[in-house]
């Protein structure tokens, strides 16, 4: 995840950092996903998405960050692997 962000334009990196702050502040921001990804939320930042879920004790778990075209398949793969 870090290597993806490292090579992005500085302006986009800033937007992603602000998005991460928003998600940490309120885990209910973004869109609740359905079907195989139920229990996971997606926060939109232009073409990119932050996919997270609220773990026990109010901790926010970042599942994935990436471009919209591939992030949901990647998230499903990561969830099934765990």
C-alpha positions as CSV (number, residue, x, y, z in Angstrom):
1,X,0.0,0.0,0.0
2,X,2.8,2.4,0.9
3,X,4.6,1.8,-2.4
4,X,1.5,2.7,-4.3
5,X,1.1,6.0,-2.5
6,X,4.9,6.8,-2.6
7,X,4.8,7.2,-6.4
8,X,1.7,9.4,-6.7
9,X,1.6,13.1,-7.4
10,X,2.1,15.2,-4.2
11,X,-1.4,16.7,-4.6
12,X,-3.0,13.3,-4.7
13,X,-0.9,12.1,-1.7
14,X,-2.2,15.0,0.3
15,X,-5.8,14.2,-0.6
16,X,-5.3,10.6,0.4
17,X,-3.7,11.6,3.7
18,X,-6.7,13.9,4.4
19,X,-9.0,11.0,3.5
20,X,-7.2,8.7,5.9
21,X,-7.6,11.3,8.6
22,X,-11.4,11.5,7.9
23,X,-11.7,7.7,8.0
24,X,-9.8,7.5,11.3
25,X,-12.0,10.3,12.8
26,X,-15.2,8.7,11.7
27,X,-15.2,5.1,10.5
28,X,-18.8,5.5,9.2
29,X,-17.8,7.9,6.4
30,X,-17.9,6.6,2.9
31,X,-20.1,4.0,1.3
32,X,-21.1,0.7,2.9
33,X,-20.3,-2.1,0.5
34,X,-22.5,-5.1,-0.1
35,X,-22.6,-8.8,-0.9
36,X,-19.1,-10.4,-0.5
37,X,-17.7,-7.1,0.9
38,X,-20.4,-6.5,3.5
39,X,-19.0,-5.0,6.6
40,X,-16.5,-3.0,4.7
41,X,-16.7,0.7,3.7
42,X,-15.3,2.6,0.8
43,X,-14.2,6.2,1.0
44,X,-13.9,8.0,-2.4
45,X,-11.0,10.3,-3.3
46,X,-11.3,11.1,-7.0
47,X,-10.3,7.9,-8.8
48,X,-8.9,6.3,-5.7
49,X,-10.7,4.5,-2.8
50,X,-9.8,3.9,0.8
51,X,-11.4,0.6,1.9
52,X,-11.7,0.1,5.6
53,X,-13.7,-1.6,8.3
54,X,-14.2,-1.0,12.0
55,X,-12.6,-3.6,14.1
56,X,-13.3,-4.4,17.8
57,X,-12.8,-1.6,20.3
58,X,-13.5,1.1,17.7
59,X,-10.2,0.6,15.9
60,X,-10.3,1.3,12.2
61,X,-8.6,-1.3,10.0
62,X,-7.4,-0.1,6.6
63,X,-8.0,-3.0,4.2
64,X,-6.7,-1.4,1.0
65,X,-6.1,1.8,-0.9
66,X,-6.0,2.0,-4.7
67,X,-7.6,3.0,-8.0
68,X,-11.3,2.3,-8.3
69,X,-10.9,0.0,-11.3
70,X,-9.1,-2.7,-9.3
71,X,-9.6,-1.9,-5.6
72,X,-12.7,-4.0,-5.1
73,X,-11.3,-7.2,-6.6
74,X,-8.1,-6.6,-4.6
75,X,-10.1,-6.1,-1.4
76,X,-12.1,-9.3,-2.0
77,X,-8.9,-11.2,-2.5
78,X,-7.3,-9.8,0.7
79,X,-10.4,-10.6,2.7
80,X,-10.7,-14.1,1.4
81,X,-7.0,-14.7,2.2
82,X,-7.5,-13.8,5.8
